[in-house]
Each structure stands twice: as structure tokens, then as C-alpha cells.
Amino acid sequence: MKMKDIQKTFRVETEDRYGQFDDYDFQAESLEAATAIANKRVNLPNGAVVTDIKEVPVPKVNYDNLWKVKGYYNDDEGNDIRDRD
């Protein structure tokens, strides 16, 4: 995978001519590309204007509990084991 193939998620907030606020997420390579896409007239219905564009942070994964098994299960000898790492 090339670096330019990596997409970031951006949240765009808009306000239309009736004072209605809306937001939506989409993916782009950079903030500049996201701004260009968001400001295209076809992406702004009802005379809306872009009020803000922010990058959505990637959720952090807690790797400590990723492999932890909860509940009962049988090990190789048939014993029930709880919360085994």
C-alpha cells in the first residue's frame, strides 16, 4: 500500500440558508483535499456553506484485553477456566 492510498476521515459541518445545521463524514487524503471536496456546489444543498472541517481521530485499540477470554471454557484436560490470558 502506498502512502497516498491512505485515507483519513473528515467531519464537515454545514449551515444552509434556512439556518439548519448538518454534518457528515467522508474520507480524503488530506485536509486540503477534504476542503476542496466539501466546498463543491454539488455537495452543498439548499445554499449551504461549510462552517467547519475537522479530522476525525482514529479510535485507539486496547491491546491488553484483546485476547482475554471471558466466561467458562474447557482447556486441554477438560477443566473449566475463567478469565484466562
C-alpha positions as CSV (number, residue, x, y, z in Angstrom):
1,M,0.0,0.0,0.0
2,K,1.4,3.4,-1.0
3,M,1.3,6.3,1.4
4,K,-1.0,8.3,-0.9
5,D,-3.6,5.4,-0.8
6,I,-4.1,6.0,3.0
7,Q,-7.4,7.9,3.5
8,K,-8.2,10.0,6.6
9,T,-11.8,10.6,7.8
10,F,-13.0,14.2,8.0
11,R,-16.2,15.6,9.5
12,V,-17.8,18.5,7.6
13,E,-20.3,20.8,9.4
14,T,-22.6,22.9,7.2
15,E,-25.3,25.5,7.7
16,D,-28.0,26.1,5.0
17,R,-29.8,29.3,4.1
18,Y,-32.7,28.3,6.5
19,G,-30.3,28.1,9.5
20,Q,-30.3,24.3,9.5
21,F,-27.1,22.7,10.7
22,D,-25.8,19.3,9.3
23,D,-22.7,17.3,9.5
24,Y,-21.3,14.3,7.6
25,D,-18.2,12.3,7.4
26,F,-16.1,11.3,4.3
27,Q,-12.6,10.2,3.5
28,A,-9.9,12.1,1.7
29,E,-6.1,12.1,1.6
30,S,-5.5,15.5,3.3
31,L,-7.3,18.5,4.8
32,E,-6.7,20.4,1.6
33,A,-8.4,17.7,-0.5
34,A,-11.3,17.5,2.0
35,T,-11.8,21.2,1.9
36,A,-11.9,21.2,-1.9
37,I,-14.4,18.3,-2.0
38,A,-16.6,19.8,0.8
39,N,-16.8,23.2,-0.9
40,K,-18.0,21.8,-4.3
41,R,-21.5,23.2,-5.0
42,V,-22.9,19.7,-5.7
43,N,-22.1,18.8,-2.1
44,L,-23.9,21.8,-0.6
45,P,-27.7,21.5,-1.0
46,N,-30.1,24.4,-0.2
47,G,-27.4,27.0,-0.4
48,A,-25.5,25.6,2.5
49,V,-22.0,26.8,3.4
50,V,-19.2,24.9,5.1
51,T,-18.7,26.1,8.7
52,D,-16.0,23.7,9.8
53,I,-13.9,20.7,8.7
54,K,-12.1,18.5,11.2
55,E,-10.2,15.3,11.0
56,V,-11.9,12.5,13.0
57,P,-9.4,10.8,15.3
58,V,-8.8,7.1,14.8
59,P,-10.2,5.1,17.8
60,K,-7.5,3.6,20.0
61,V,-7.5,-0.1,20.5
62,N,-6.8,-1.5,23.9
63,Y,-4.5,-4.4,23.1
64,D,-4.3,-5.6,26.7
65,N,-7.8,-7.0,26.7
66,L,-7.9,-8.0,23.0
67,W,-7.1,-11.7,23.6
68,K,-8.6,-12.1,27.1
69,V,-11.3,-14.8,27.1
70,K,-14.2,-14.2,29.5
71,G,-16.5,-16.9,30.7
72,Y,-16.1,-20.7,31.0
73,Y,-14.4,-23.0,28.5
74,N,-12.6,-26.3,28.7
75,D,-8.8,-26.5,28.5
76,D,-7.0,-29.5,27.0
77,E,-7.7,-31.6,30.2
78,G,-11.4,-30.7,30.3
79,N,-11.1,-28.2,33.2
80,D,-13.3,-25.1,33.3
81,I,-11.2,-22.0,33.4
82,R,-12.4,-18.4,33.8
83,D,-10.6,-15.2,32.6
84,R,-7.6,-16.9,31.2
85,D,-5.0,-14.8,29.4
